[in-house]
Amino acid sequence: MLETRGLTKNFGGLRAINDINLTVTAGEILGIIGPNGAGKTTLFNLITGFLQPTGGEVLFEGKNIAGNKPHTIAELGVARTFQLDRIFHDFTVLQNVVVASRLHAGIGFWEAIFNTSGYRRKHVNTWDYALKILQFIGLDDKKDELARNLAHGHQKMLGMAIALAANPKLLLLDEPFAGMNPRELDAALELVRAIRAGGKSIMLIEHNMRAVMNVCDRIVVLNFGTEVARGSPEKVRQNTDVIQCYLGVGKRAA
């Protein structure tokens, strides 16, 4: 589904991503781990068009999408969450998901201007679609609450709902479990498994090793923007290079 070939990103004299070659297959959960500054979020930004690569390719379903704008890549079927929330705090939970759902609503400019019957039908369908996503996520009982009033764990879940509203084929989750308590984490892990069971592929950045080891099929480890290991959770857990990079050897690179 996704492949990077020689993906590289320089910031001035700093090479933040160095010749990364990875694949994500259909229905897979691929974990991306590494110490702070390893280049994980930079990798996501390159895949989703928020940064332009210095070199290399990003192939999605065989098509090179490197250098495309984020909205173009989202329309192709790649959506993401962010470390810091990107929600509309003064919108309700449901309104947040409705806004994201507009990407696939198919509403034309003129039919919206003239309030056509087609527009009204699509408008109702968009709200119904957003509510179904909240039911799947488990936030439908909070649909009328302002997003700013949600607990931290629920804001993270809302971020997932917003990404899912774009109906992606590939979902990129950037530290989705950060700050969650054990009960919230267990619920979030079950949600990620359910998303995969629904036919979506997932890339996951996360520092919570218990979560990563429990939910990922394969793991790629980055350090200083370079891959240092890949394989099953058990294989990565026992890799001496991985153990060394998590001990903080060297200096930060990204």
NULO-994291 format. One line per 10 residues: number of its first residue (from 1); their letters; for each residue x, y, z of N, C-alpha, C. Coordinates in steps of 0.001 Angstrom, whole numbers. Layout:
BEGIN
NUM = a = X,Y,Z,X,Y,Z,X,Y,Z  ...
//
This chain:
BEGIN
1 = mletrgltkn = 825,-1201,0,0,0,0,864,1258,0  1853,1300,867,2766,2446,933,4202,1941,856  5036,2678,144,6456,2358,74,7246,3659,-5  8310,3758,772,9251,4862,615,10547,4310,47  11129,5051,-893,12375,4646,-1528,13397,5759,-1400  14422,5503,-616,15501,6478,-453,15033,7812,76  13992,7811,902,13405,9065,1376,14391,9803,2278  14626,11068,1929,15641,11877,2607,15105,13289,2823  15448,13872,3982,15091,15258,4257,16226,15952,4983  16699,17043,4388,17720,17877,5005,17106,19190,5472
11 = fgglraindi = 17535,19643,6623,17227,20990,7099,18561,21724,7194  18906,22486,6158,20230,23088,6119,21285,21996,6072  22204,22032,7026,23257,21017,7075,22874,19789,7879  21644,19742,8381,21200,18619,9210,20371,17658,8385  20746,16377,8370,19970,15358,7682,19036,14707,8696  17763,15083,8633,16785,14611,9608,16244,13237,9253  16124,12945,7957,15694,11635,7474,16715,11186,6440  17264,9998,6636,18405,9554,5837,18105,8235,5119  17708,8335,3839,17608,7160,2967,16708,6076,3570  15469,6462,3892,14536,5529,4518,13785,4736,3448
21 = nltvtageil = 13818,3414,3592,13105,2501,2704,12210,1610,3563  10916,1800,3452,10001,971,4232,8736,702,3426  7975,-285,3871,6717,-631,3219,5637,-826,4282  4408,-560,3877,3233,-884,4679,2312,-1695,3785  1963,-2885,4222,1082,-3733,3424,-372,-3532,3856  -1293,-3943,3003,-2716,-3785,3289,-3082,-4528,4569  -3794,-3854,5475,-4248,-4473,6706,-3210,-4581,7800  -2047,-3943,7612,-953,-4050,8580,-949,-2872,9546  -478,-3124,10756,-163,-2056,11707,1357,-2022,11840  1964,-962,11329,3418,-794,11369,3772,256,12398
31 = giigpngagk = 4592,-114,13378,5044,820,14391,6332,1507,13981  6424,2805,14266,7647,3583,14058,8075,4093,15424  9215,3611,15909,9666,4007,17243,11089,4541,17167  11518,5126,18271,12855,5696,18379,12855,6778,19441  14027,7170,19914,14104,8202,20949,13638,9544,20414  13419,10496,21316,13060,11848,20902,14105,12380,19928  13629,13026,18854,14554,13581,17872,15028,12588,16836  14427,11399,16791,14894,10368,15856,14430,10617,14427  13430,11488,14239,12931,11777,12898,11584,11167,12593  10892,10665,13602,9639,9949,13387,8548,10858,12812
41 = ttlfnlitgf = 8324,11988,13469,7291,12906,12988,7693,13538,11665  8977,13780,11470,9442,14273,10175,9086,13288,9076  9225,11996,9347,8848,10970,8380,7358,11070,8041  6513,11204,9057,5074,11362,8819,4783,12618,8002  5479,13706,8314,5259,14958,7588,5632,14828,6115  6642,14033,5818,7036,13803,4430,6001,12947,3708  5494,11932,4375,4512,11047,3747,3216,11799,3451  2819,12698,4348,1522,13359,4224,1594,14738,3577  2772,15147,3105,2879,16372,2334,3070,17643,3131  3242,17542,4443,3477,18740,5245,4925,19218,5126
51 = lqptggevlf = 5805,18335,4645,7175,18690,4290,7476,18121,2915  8326,18800,2188,8756,18319,881,10090,17596,1043  10244,16412,444,11496,15670,622,12655,16306,-131  13853,16130,403,15064,16517,-307,15362,15518,-1419  15033,14255,-1178,15248,13220,-2180,14405,12002,-1877  14258,11152,-2875,13532,9910,-2691,12079,9993,-3113  11371,8888,-2919,9981,8765,-3354,9106,8258,-2217  7825,8653,-2291,6784,8088,-1437,5719,7541,-2373  5583,6219,-2415,4628,5584,-3324,3416,5126,-2533  2248,5604,-2943,995,5153,-2341,180,4464,-3421
61 = egkniagnkp = -71,3191,-3213,-740,2354,-4211,-58,2483,-5573  1275,2525,-5538,2080,2537,-6753,2317,3901,-7362  1694,4948,-6835,1830,6292,-7391,2717,7138,-6487  3695,7832,-7091,4589,8679,-6312,3852,9940,-5876  3642,10093,-4563,2922,11240,-4030,3859,12242,-3357  5162,11980,-3385,6121,12880,-2743,6010,14269,-3353  5900,15276,-2503,5816,16650,-2973,4406,17151,-3189  3388,16262,-3125,2005,16702,-3261,1557,17470,-2020  524,18271,-2173,-32,19022,-1053,-777,18079,-109  -856,18441,1184,-1545,17564,2143,-2978,17240,1757
71 = htiaelgvar = -3744,18213,1243,-5143,17928,917,-5244,16952,-257  -4294,17021,-1177,-4290,16083,-2301,-4015,14669,-1816  -3060,14537,-916,-2717,13222,-372,-3871,12672,459  -4560,13548,1201,-5724,13106,1968,-6828,12607,1049  -7038,13278,-69,-8068,12858,-1018,-7741,11493,-1629  -6446,11177,-1731,-6036,9878,-2266,-6276,8747,-1275  -6371,9098,35,-6658,8062,1024,-5654,7933,2145  -4882,8996,2424,-3919,8974,3523,-4288,10079,4509  -4623,9706,5738,-4986,10682,6765,-4103,10468,7994  -4053,11496,8857,-3152,11408,10007,-3726,12138,11204
81 = tfqldrifhd = -3171,11794,12372,-3360,12591,13567,-2033,13289,13883  -2050,14135,14911,-883,14928,15254,-559,14751,16728  736,14985,17069,1136,14939,18482,314,15927,19293  257,17164,18818,-550,18199,19451,-1901,18222,18752  -2959,18375,19542,-4285,18239,18954,-4538,19314,17900  -5235,18925,16851,-5644,19825,15781,-7171,19866,15721  -7793,20019,16867,-9246,20059,16916,-9707,21508,17042  -10981,21736,16707,-11594,23046,16888,-12194,23079,18289  -11526,23774,19188,-11906,23710,20597,-13279,24303,20881  -13699,25273,20074,-14988,25926,20312,-16123,25309,19513
91 = ftvlqnvvva = -15838,24219,18789,-16864,23425,18114,-17256,22267,19022  -18462,21757,18815,-18829,20537,19525,-18039,19354,18952  -18084,18254,19661,-17420,17039,19202,-17960,16637,17826  -19274,16658,17677,-19883,16270,16403,-19505,17242,15287  -19490,18530,15577,-19130,19517,14555,-17701,19308,14067  -16802,18934,14962,-15427,18655,14560,-15377,17555,13508  -16132,16506,13716,-16101,15377,12792,-16824,15730,11496  -17871,16527,11590,-18579,16963,10382,-17651,17744,9466  -16864,18651,10039,-15933,19441,9233,-14983,18520,8469  -14445,17523,9154,-13531,16585,8495,-14249,15733,7458
101 = srlhagigfw = -15529,15456,7673,-16295,14612,6756,-16545,15300,5423  -16427,16614,5374,-16721,17356,4142,-15793,16944,3003  -14631,16399,3321,-13684,16015,2276,-14306,15028,1295  -15147,14131,1816,-15745,13113,964,-17252,13308,803  -17755,14493,1140,-19188,14724,1018,-19616,14946,-424  -18698,15401,-1275,-19035,15624,-2680,-19954,16800,-2902  -19891,17798,-2024,-20755,18971,-2154,-20093,19993,-3067  -20785,20381,-4124,-20278,21364,-5059,-20529,22788,-4583  -19730,23710,-5095,-19829,25114,-4676,-21210,25692,-4987  -21678,25511,-6220,-22917,26154,-6635,-24138,25524,-5980
111 = eaifntsgyr = -24112,24211,-5753,-25264,23602,-5095,-25368,24059,-3646  -24213,24373,-3032,-24249,24929,-1683,-24777,26365,-1705  -24340,27153,-2689,-24783,28545,-2800,-26300,28621,-2993  -26820,27749,-3840,-28246,27795,-4166,-29095,26838,-3328  -28457,26186,-2355,-29180,25323,-1418,-30081,24334,-2156  -29507,23619,-3100,-30271,22682,-3916,-30698,21476,-3093  -31616,20706,-3655,-32059,19489,-2969,-30893,18510,-2804  -30004,18466,-3810,-28819,17618,-3697,-27927,18038,-2552  -27766,19354,-2389,-26960,19858,-1285,-27585,19474,46  -28888,19635,175,-29554,19338,1448,-29431,17859,1789
121 = rkhvntwdya = -29544,17001,761,-29408,15563,995,-27990,15222,1457  -26986,15777,773,-25597,15506,1147,-25283,16065,2519  -25880,17215,2859,-25647,17828,4169,-26137,16903,5282  -27347,16360,5111,-27889,15433,6103,-27037,14175,6176  -26624,13654,5037,-25797,12442,5008,-24470,12658,5726  -23898,13859,5595,-22622,14163,6251,-22765,14103,7765  -23829,14659,8305,-24049,14622,9753,-24296,13193,10228  -25036,12423,9452,-25269,11023,9822,-23954,10238,9819  -23134,10494,8811,-21831,9816,8699,-20946,10164,9893  -20917,11444,10259,-20094,11877,11391,-20561,11232,12684
131 = lkilqfigld = -21867,11113,12862,-22387,10487,14081,-22023,9007,14141  -22047,8326,13001,-21663,6916,12971,-20194,6735,13359  -19340,7664,12947,-17929,7599,13327,-17784,7767,14834  -18525,8715,15399,-18464,8909,16849,-18977,7679,17592  -19983,7022,17054,-20471,5792,17673,-19393,4712,17634  -18692,4622,16519,-17605,3641,16388,-16474,3950,17373  -16128,5228,17491,-15041,5645,18387,-15452,5511,19850  -16751,5668,20129,-17231,5628,21505,-17410,6998,22117  -17590,8007,21280,-17774,9372,21772,-19155,9926,21449  -20074,9095,20990,-21386,9606,20600,-22149,10215,21775
141 = dkkdelarnl = -21869,9743,23008,-22551,10328,24165,-22026,11714,24509  -20935,12123,23856,-20344,13441,24092,-20451,14336,22852  -21316,13976,21922,-21365,14658,20628,-21690,16134,20749  -22431,16535,21778,-22837,17934,21908,-21936,18734,22841  -20904,18104,23399,-19968,18817,24269,-18970,19616,23435  -18542,20765,23965,-17463,21491,23310,-16184,20681,23418  -15425,20657,22344,-14207,19844,22320,-13229,20256,23413  -13217,21538,23754,-12273,22002,24774,-12566,21393,26143  -13780,20931,26356,-14155,20401,27669,-13890,18910,27819  -13428,18264,26751,-13146,16837,26826,-11903,16574,27668
151 = ahghqkmlgm = -11892,15432,28337,-10673,14979,29013,-9600,14691,27973  -8347,14668,28419,-7222,14503,27486,-7378,13241,26631  -7714,12133,27255,-7847,10890,26507,-8938,10974,25459  -10032,11629,25792,-11126,11777,24834,-10749,12731,23698  -9922,13729,23974,-9449,14591,22886,-8584,13805,21907  -7774,12896,22434,-6976,12026,21554,-7893,11162,20683  -8952,10629,21284,-9894,9804,20532,-10620,10643,19478  -10932,11895,19807,-11565,12778,18836,-10628,13019,17665  -9326,13135,17927,-8359,13280,16842,-8417,12096,15892  -8578,10890,16440,-8720,9708,15587,-10016,9773,14775
161 = aialaanpkl = -11093,10225,15422,-12376,10329,14728,-12284,11302,13563  -11604,12417,13767,-11445,13417,12709,-10677,12817,11535  -9617,12076,11836,-8844,11442,10761,-9674,10396,10037  -10453,9619,10773,-11279,8585,10156,-12388,9181,9290  -12813,10398,9617,-13884,11040,8856,-13494,11256,7398  -12199,11333,7120,-11731,11476,5741,-11771,10149,4985  -12206,9092,5665,-12329,7753,5070,-11023,7297,4424  -9921,7280,5200,-8629,6922,4616,-8468,5432,4407  -7579,5087,3488,-7139,3699,3339,-5953,3432,4266  -5147,4475,4478,-3979,4399,5355,-4093,5496,6397
171 = llldepfagm = -4019,5118,7670,-4151,6052,8785,-2827,6137,9529  -2306,7352,9674,-1053,7593,10384,-1378,8211,11734  -985,7536,12801,-1277,7972,14162,19,8406,14843  98,9684,15208,1304,10241,15819,1100,10371,17325  1665,9429,18072,1568,9349,19530,116,9411,20004  -722,8498,19534,-2140,8551,19902,-2423,8206,21357  -1470,7560,22038,-1719,7110,23401,-1044,7991,24448  -386,9054,24023,377,9897,24953,-542,10477,26030  -137,10312,27279,-865,10906,28401,-2098,10155,28842  -2387,9007,28235,-3575,8245,28609,-3315,7438,29878
181 = npreldaale = -4355,7304,30692,-4241,6419,31851,-4452,4978,31385  -4166,3991,32242,-4247,2589,31801,-5607,2197,31233  -6692,2683,31809,-8015,2327,31294,-8239,2922,29914  -7850,4192,29727,-7975,4833,28419,-7099,4138,27385  -5900,3731,27801,-4986,3064,26885,-5560,1742,26389  -6121,956,27292,-6698,-320,26879,-7817,-106,25864  -8649,914,26098,-9742,1205,25171,-9203,1668,23821  -8148,2473,23854,-7565,2976,22603,-6918,1851,21801  -6273,914,22477,-5673,-224,21776,-6740,-1068,21085  -7854,-1275,21765,-8950,-2017,21142,-9506,-1264,19944
191 = lvrairaggk = -9531,71,20034,-10023,872,18918,-9100,750,17706  -7796,787,17935,-6847,652,16823,-7014,-709,16156  -7198,-1744,16953,-7421,-3079,16370,-8720,-3107,15561  -9741,-2415,16057,-11023,-2384,15345,-10900,-1615,14036  -10101,-550,14032,-9883,212,12799,-9216,-675,11757  -8222,-1435,12182,-7557,-2361,11266,-8527,-3447,10780  -9351,-3941,11671,-10324,-4965,11295,-11332,-4431,10286  -11525,-3117,10279,-12418,-2491,9319,-11800,-2303,7946  -10573,-2795,7757,-9959,-2776,6433,-8936,-1689,6195  -8519,-993,7235,-7554,85,7053,-6161,-349,7504
201 = simliehnmr = -5156,195,6840,-3764,4,7258,-3371,1157,8174  -2413,906,9061,-2069,1900,10080,-561,1986,10230  -54,3218,10291,1303,3500,10764,1178,4216,12098  2018,3840,13030,1844,4283,14409,3173,4720,15002  3257,5991,15405,4383,6481,16204,3954,6465,17662  4779,5892,18512,4391,5834,19914,5613,5576,20793  5622,6210,21981,6695,5978,22955,6308,4942,24002  5017,4638,24104,4571,3644,25069,4881,2255,24511  5934,1655,25022,6406,391,24469,5428,-757,24710  4706,-727,25817,3705,-1781,26043,2650,-1738,24947
211 = avmnvcdriv = 2229,-538,24593,1223,-394,23544,1766,-859,22200  2983,-420,21876,3581,-767,20585,3739,-2268,20455  4265,-2903,21473,4527,-4335,21415,3240,-5152,21349  2156,-4599,21853,895,-5332,21885,77,-5181,20615  232,-4071,19899,-694,-3798,18806,-64,-3882,17418  1267,-3762,17317,1917,-3682,16005,2287,-5065,15466  2149,-5215,14152,2596,-6430,13480,4101,-6405,13246  4605,-5261,12811,6041,-5048,12606,6416,-3688,13167  7708,-3518,13404,8220,-2262,13960,9469,-1859,13191  9565,-560,12887,10783,35,12330,11322,1015,13366
221 = vlnfgtevar = 12617,915,13642,13246,1760,14661,14145,2780,13975  13956,4061,14321,14781,5133,13794,15655,5714,14896  16830,6175,14503,17708,6943,15391,18542,7867,14528  18562,9146,14874,19272,10145,14068,18800,10138,12614  17512,9849,12395,16966,9861,11052,17292,8655,10208  17939,7655,10790,18371,6462,10068,17726,5220,10676  17346,4274,9841,16805,3025,10360,17917,2217,11028  17631,1744,12245,18605,913,12954,18118,-514,13147  16813,-741,12983,16291,-2100,13131,14881,-2153,12571  14462,-3364,12222,13073,-3613,11833,12765,-5073,12086
231 = gspekvrqnt = 11475,-5381,12234,11075,-6768,12418,9875,-6878,13339  9625,-8083,13813,8514,-8332,14725,8786,-7645,16063  7745,-7404,16862,7974,-6809,18183,8989,-7589,19014  8925,-8907,18995,9856,-9708,19789,11288,-9543,19287  11460,-9532,17966,12798,-9374,17401,13370,-8006,17742  12560,-6969,17639,13025,-5611,17930,13342,-5450,19412  12532,-6050,20250,12748,-5941,21696,14116,-6460,22107  14622,-7457,21400,15888,-8086,21765,17085,-7527,21001  16858,-6541,20131,17930,-6002,19300,18832,-5091,20126  20140,-5377,20123,21073,-4600,20952,21192,-3152,20476
241 = dviqcylgvg = 21065,-2912,19162,21122,-1535,18660,19937,-728,19162  18786,-1355,19258,17598,-670,19767,17789,-332,21240  18276,-1284,21990,18525,-1042,23414,19503,106,23596  20539,150,22767,21553,1191,22871,20986,2567,22549  20189,2666,21468,19684,3987,21090,18699,4508,22123  17989,3618,22826,17071,4075,23868,17785,4455,25151  19075,4114,25250,19872,4563,26389,20391,5983,26176  20108,6550,24969,20448,7946,24722,21863,8158,24250  22453,7198,23565,23816,7350,23035,23798,8362,21919  24704,9324,21941,24789,10309,20862,23944,11521,21133
251 = kraa = 23763,12363,20117,23001,13594,20269,21818,13572,19344  20883,14469,19592,19643,14507,18841,19893,14979,17422  19079,14417,16480,19289,14747,15076,18075,15359,14400  16918,15344,15022,15729,15892,14353,14714,16309,15384
//
